[in-house]
Amino acid sequence: MDSVLVVGGGITGIQASLDLSQLGCTVTLLEKEEELGGKLNNLSKLFPKEESAGELLKSKLSQLDDKDNIHIKTHAEIEKIEGKPLKYNISLKGEENTIEVGAVVLATGFDPFDPTSIEEYGYGRLKDVITAFELEEMLKEEKVVRPSDGGKPQNITFLQCVGSRDQKTNRYCSYFCCTYAVKEALALKKLNPQSDVRIMYMDIRTPYLYEHLYTEAREQGVQFIRSRVSGISEKDRTLALDIENTVTGETETLSSELVVLSIGGIPSASSGKLADQFKIPLSDQGFFKVAEAPVGSAVGGVFIAGTANGLKDIPSCLAEASASAICVAQFLRERT
């Protein structure tokens, strides 16, 4: 049977579906939300080439429309799974008919960390403390303002590792936060070259080709301060950050008109239920556990791609999407 179920309609699931289609498989692509695209819908431009996230998504959706062997179901969630590899029967919520497939690709992505639990940062309480995802929405419109008064901020501060590398939240590194903070800092300087942009960090992790972004940011005047921020308060309509400079050991209070929390990612809320349904173990971090690199699970015929198995950037997600398609095709060919 050459029918395949792809769970998750973000960039990873879309790419896996397109590649499976090219390999001759009939694909059912499930997405629990109203539209495809996942986190790509919330992004402005992509690093390192400043491609438009919207244009990339538009191109991928156009390719999906051209494929007769890809069937898309939105607002769709799995109710029950029966059978075994090569003959899974999938029941969806609210539908009587089942979907019969030979293999499955789980591309359920990740959820953004909710920073309200870190009370000292004041997210949800201080209007001018926002997340990097909220800043992305502003950058899409090329209009960055203070939520409190709609004013144009001249002083913007990023806080790194929010919800990551922290024993109180998540101990793992979320991988992409440093790079997107640097990307957003450069975008802010491009919109307003006179703005004062700072990044408060523990360590800057911009691997591989992204290192040039870090260099460019410093050349453009973005300040990088190795520090820990113990609290944020509001004084005279400006945010006051209490920090310890971890290079000099000195403590001080810095003012900022807008604070951006570089939040990490957590496993998708659907991961636990799907893990139980497919009998796939989760890692200590809560993501689907890879049994055979790069995308093989402990269950034959079920493959895991993209941030469903751990946090990574979009190029890595696309690579794993293609890898999962190849692995599915090989699995089906060898057993039919």
C-alpha positions as CSV (number, residue, x, y, z in Angstrom):
1,M,0.0,0.0,0.0
2,D,1.4,3.4,-1.1
3,S,-0.9,5.5,1.0
4,V,0.7,7.7,3.6
5,L,-0.6,9.8,6.4
6,V,1.3,13.0,7.3
7,V,0.2,14.6,10.6
8,G,1.0,18.3,10.8
9,G,0.6,20.9,8.1
10,G,3.5,23.2,8.9
11,I,6.5,23.6,6.6
12,T,7.8,20.1,7.5
13,G,4.5,18.3,6.8
14,I,4.0,20.2,3.6
15,Q,7.5,19.4,2.3
16,A,7.2,15.7,3.3
17,S,3.9,15.5,1.5
18,L,5.3,17.1,-1.7
19,D,8.3,14.7,-1.7
20,L,6.1,11.7,-1.0
21,S,3.9,12.8,-3.9
22,Q,6.9,12.9,-6.2
23,L,7.8,9.4,-5.1
24,G,4.4,8.1,-6.2
25,C,2.7,7.9,-2.9
26,T,-0.9,8.9,-2.2
27,V,-0.8,11.3,0.8
28,T,-3.4,12.5,3.3
29,L,-2.1,15.6,5.0
30,L,-3.8,16.4,8.4
31,E,-3.8,19.8,10.1
32,K,-5.6,20.5,13.3
33,E,-5.9,24.3,12.6
34,E,-8.0,26.1,10.0
35,E,-5.1,26.7,7.6
36,L,-1.8,25.1,6.7
37,G,1.6,26.7,7.4
38,G,2.1,26.4,11.1
39,K,4.6,28.9,12.5
40,L,5.5,30.1,9.1
41,N,2.3,32.1,9.1
42,N,3.7,34.2,12.0
43,L,7.1,35.0,10.6
44,S,8.3,37.9,8.6
45,K,11.5,37.1,6.9
46,L,13.7,34.0,7.2
47,F,17.4,33.8,8.0
48,P,20.0,33.9,6.6
49,K,18.8,35.2,3.2
50,E,15.9,37.4,4.3
51,E,13.4,35.4,2.2
52,S,9.8,36.3,2.8
53,A,8.1,33.6,4.9
54,G,4.8,34.5,3.3
55,E,6.2,34.0,-0.2
56,L,7.8,30.7,0.7
57,L,4.5,29.4,2.1
58,K,2.6,30.7,-0.9
59,S,4.9,28.8,-3.2
60,K,4.6,25.6,-1.2
61,L,0.8,25.8,-1.1
62,S,0.7,26.4,-4.8
63,Q,2.7,23.2,-5.3
64,L,0.3,21.3,-3.1
65,D,-2.6,22.5,-5.2
66,D,-1.0,21.0,-8.3
67,K,-0.8,17.5,-6.8
68,D,-3.8,15.2,-7.4
69,N,-2.4,12.6,-5.0
70,I,-2.3,14.9,-2.0
71,H,-5.5,15.2,0.0
72,I,-5.6,17.9,2.6
73,K,-7.8,17.8,5.7
74,T,-7.8,20.8,8.0
75,H,-9.6,21.0,11.4
76,A,-8.7,17.4,11.6
77,E,-7.5,15.3,14.6
78,I,-7.0,11.6,15.1
79,E,-9.6,9.9,17.2
80,K,-8.4,6.3,17.1
81,I,-5.7,4.1,15.5
82,E,-6.1,0.5,14.6
83,G,-4.1,-2.0,12.7
84,K,-0.3,-2.2,12.2
85,P,2.3,-0.9,9.8
86,L,1.4,-1.4,6.1
87,K,-2.3,-1.4,7.2
88,Y,-3.2,1.4,9.7
89,N,-6.8,2.3,10.0
90,I,-7.1,5.9,11.2
91,S,-10.4,7.4,12.5
92,L,-10.7,11.1,12.6
93,K,-12.9,13.1,15.1
94,G,-16.3,13.7,13.6
95,E,-15.9,11.5,10.6
96,E,-17.4,8.1,10.0
97,N,-15.0,6.9,7.3
98,T,-11.5,5.7,8.2
99,I,-8.3,6.4,6.4
100,E,-6.2,3.3,5.5
101,V,-2.5,4.0,5.1
102,G,0.7,2.0,5.0
103,A,3.0,4.5,6.8
104,V,2.8,7.6,8.8
105,V,5.0,10.8,9.1
106,L,4.6,12.8,12.4
107,A,5.4,16.4,11.7
108,T,3.5,18.0,14.5
109,G,6.0,20.8,15.2
110,F,6.4,22.6,18.6
111,D,4.5,25.1,20.7
112,P,6.1,28.4,21.8
113,F,7.0,28.6,25.5
114,D,4.6,30.7,27.5
115,P,6.7,33.2,29.5
116,T,4.0,34.3,32.0
117,S,5.3,31.7,34.4
118,I,8.5,33.7,34.7
119,E,6.9,36.4,36.9
120,E,10.1,38.5,37.3
121,Y,10.0,39.4,33.5
122,G,6.4,40.8,33.8
123,Y,5.0,39.3,30.6
124,G,1.3,39.8,30.6
125,R,1.6,42.4,33.4
126,L,3.9,44.9,31.7
127,K,2.5,45.9,28.3
128,D,5.8,46.7,26.7
129,V,7.3,43.3,27.4
130,I,6.5,41.2,24.4
131,T,7.7,37.9,22.9
132,A,9.8,37.5,19.7
133,F,6.8,36.0,18.0
134,E,4.8,39.1,18.7
135,L,7.7,41.2,17.4
136,E,7.6,39.1,14.2
137,E,4.0,40.2,13.6
138,M,5.1,43.8,13.9
139,L,8.0,43.3,11.5
140,K,5.7,41.7,8.9
141,E,3.9,45.1,8.8
142,E,7.2,47.0,9.1
143,K,5.7,48.9,12.0
144,V,7.3,48.3,15.5
145,V,5.5,50.2,18.3
146,R,5.2,50.1,22.1
147,P,1.9,48.3,22.9
148,S,1.3,50.7,25.8
149,D,1.1,53.9,23.8
150,G,1.7,53.1,20.1
151,G,4.9,55.1,20.2
152,K,8.0,54.2,18.2
153,P,10.6,52.7,20.5
154,Q,14.2,54.1,20.3
155,N,15.6,51.6,22.8
156,I,14.9,47.9,22.5
157,T,16.3,45.1,24.6
158,F,16.2,41.3,23.9
159,L,16.4,38.8,26.7
160,Q,17.7,35.4,25.6
161,C,17.1,31.8,26.8
162,V,13.5,32.6,28.1
163,G,12.2,29.2,28.9
164,S,15.3,27.4,27.8
165,R,18.6,26.4,29.6
166,D,16.8,26.9,32.9
167,Q,16.2,24.4,35.7
168,K,12.9,26.0,36.6
169,T,11.5,25.7,33.0
170,N,13.4,23.6,30.4
171,R,17.0,22.6,30.7
172,Y,17.5,22.2,27.0
173,C,18.7,24.8,24.5
174,S,15.9,25.7,22.0
175,Y,18.6,26.1,19.2
176,F,16.9,28.8,17.1
177,C,16.4,31.6,19.6
178,C,19.9,33.3,19.3
179,T,19.7,33.4,15.6
180,Y,16.2,34.8,15.4
181,A,17.0,37.4,18.0
182,V,20.0,38.5,15.9
183,K,17.9,38.5,12.7
184,E,15.2,40.6,14.4
185,A,17.8,43.0,15.8
186,L,19.1,43.6,12.3
187,A,15.6,44.1,11.0
188,L,15.0,46.7,13.8
189,K,18.2,48.5,12.8
190,K,17.2,48.5,9.2
191,L,13.8,50.0,10.0
192,N,15.4,52.6,12.3
193,P,19.2,52.9,12.1
194,Q,19.3,55.3,15.0
195,S,17.6,52.9,17.4
196,D,19.5,51.5,20.4
197,V,19.2,47.7,20.2
198,R,20.7,45.4,22.9
199,I,20.8,41.6,23.3
200,M,21.3,40.3,26.9
201,Y,22.6,36.8,26.6
202,M,24.3,33.9,28.5
203,D,26.0,32.5,25.4
204,I,25.4,33.3,21.7
205,R,24.8,30.2,19.7
206,T,24.7,31.0,16.0
207,P,26.0,27.9,14.3
208,Y,27.3,27.3,10.8
209,L,26.2,29.9,8.2
210,Y,24.4,32.0,10.9
211,E,27.7,33.2,12.4
212,H,27.9,35.9,9.7
213,L,24.6,37.4,11.1
214,Y,26.2,37.7,14.5
215,T,29.2,39.5,12.9
216,E,26.9,41.8,10.8
217,A,24.8,42.7,13.9
218,R,27.8,43.9,15.8
219,E,29.0,45.9,12.8
220,Q,25.6,47.5,12.6
221,G,25.8,48.6,16.2
222,V,23.7,46.0,18.0
223,Q,25.1,45.7,21.6
224,F,25.7,42.2,23.1
225,I,25.8,42.2,26.9
226,R,26.6,38.9,28.6
227,S,24.4,39.1,31.7
228,R,21.6,37.8,33.8
229,V,18.4,39.7,34.3
230,S,16.8,39.3,37.7
231,G,13.8,41.5,37.2
232,I,11.9,44.0,35.1
233,S,9.8,46.8,36.5
234,E,8.1,49.9,35.2
235,K,9.4,53.4,36.1
236,D,8.2,56.7,34.6
237,R,6.6,54.8,31.6
238,T,10.0,53.1,30.9
239,L,11.0,49.6,31.7
240,A,13.9,49.1,34.2
241,L,15.9,45.9,33.9
242,D,18.0,44.8,36.9
243,I,21.0,43.0,35.6
244,E,24.3,41.4,36.6
245,N,27.0,41.7,34.0
246,T,28.5,38.2,34.1
247,V,31.8,39.4,32.6
248,T,32.5,42.2,35.1
249,G,30.4,40.9,38.0
250,E,28.8,44.4,38.4
251,T,25.1,45.0,38.9
252,E,23.2,47.8,37.4
253,T,19.8,48.9,36.2
254,L,19.2,49.6,32.5
255,S,16.2,51.3,31.0
256,S,14.4,50.2,27.8
257,E,11.3,51.3,26.0
258,L,10.5,47.8,24.7
259,V,11.7,44.4,25.9
260,V,11.5,41.4,23.7
261,L,11.6,37.9,25.3
262,S,13.4,35.4,23.1
263,I,11.2,32.4,24.0
264,G,12.1,28.9,23.2
265,G,9.9,26.0,22.2
266,I,8.2,23.1,24.0
267,P,6.7,19.9,22.6
268,S,3.4,20.2,20.8
269,A,0.4,19.7,23.0
270,S,-0.6,16.8,20.8
271,S,2.6,14.9,21.3
272,G,1.5,12.9,24.4
273,K,-1.7,11.7,22.9
274,L,-0.1,10.7,19.6
275,A,2.7,9.0,21.4
276,D,0.1,6.8,23.2
277,Q,-1.8,6.2,20.1
278,F,1.2,5.1,18.0
279,K,3.0,3.5,20.9
280,I,6.1,5.7,20.4
281,P,8.2,6.7,23.4
282,L,9.0,10.3,24.2
283,S,12.4,11.7,25.0
284,D,13.2,13.1,28.4
285,Q,12.4,16.6,26.9
286,G,8.9,15.4,25.8
287,F,9.5,15.3,22.0
288,F,9.0,12.1,20.0
289,K,12.1,9.9,20.5
290,V,14.1,9.0,17.4
291,A,15.2,5.3,17.5
292,E,17.1,5.3,14.2
293,A,18.6,8.6,12.9
294,P,17.5,10.8,11.4
295,V,13.8,10.2,11.4
296,G,13.0,6.6,12.4
297,S,10.8,5.8,15.4
298,A,10.7,2.7,17.5
299,V,7.6,1.6,15.5
300,G,8.0,0.4,12.0
301,G,6.3,2.5,9.4
302,V,6.1,5.6,11.6
303,F,8.6,8.4,11.0
304,I,9.2,11.7,12.9
305,A,10.4,14.8,11.1
306,G,11.2,18.4,12.0
307,T,10.7,19.9,15.4
308,A,8.4,17.0,16.4
309,N,11.6,15.2,17.4
310,G,13.5,18.2,18.8
311,L,14.0,21.9,18.1
312,K,15.8,23.0,15.0
313,D,15.8,25.6,12.3
314,I,13.7,25.6,9.0
315,P,16.5,24.3,6.7
316,S,16.9,21.3,9.1
317,C,13.2,20.7,9.2
318,L,13.1,20.7,5.4
319,A,16.0,18.2,5.2
320,E,14.2,15.9,7.7
321,A,11.0,16.2,5.7
322,S,12.7,14.9,2.6
323,A,14.5,12.2,4.6
324,S,11.2,11.0,6.0
325,A,9.7,10.8,2.5
326,I,12.7,8.7,1.3
327,C,12.5,6.4,4.4
328,V,8.7,5.9,3.9
329,A,9.2,5.0,0.3
330,Q,11.9,2.6,1.1
331,F,9.9,1.0,3.9
332,L,6.9,0.5,1.6
333,R,8.9,-0.8,-1.3
334,E,10.7,-3.4,0.9
335,R,7.6,-4.7,2.5
336,T,5.1,-4.8,-0.5
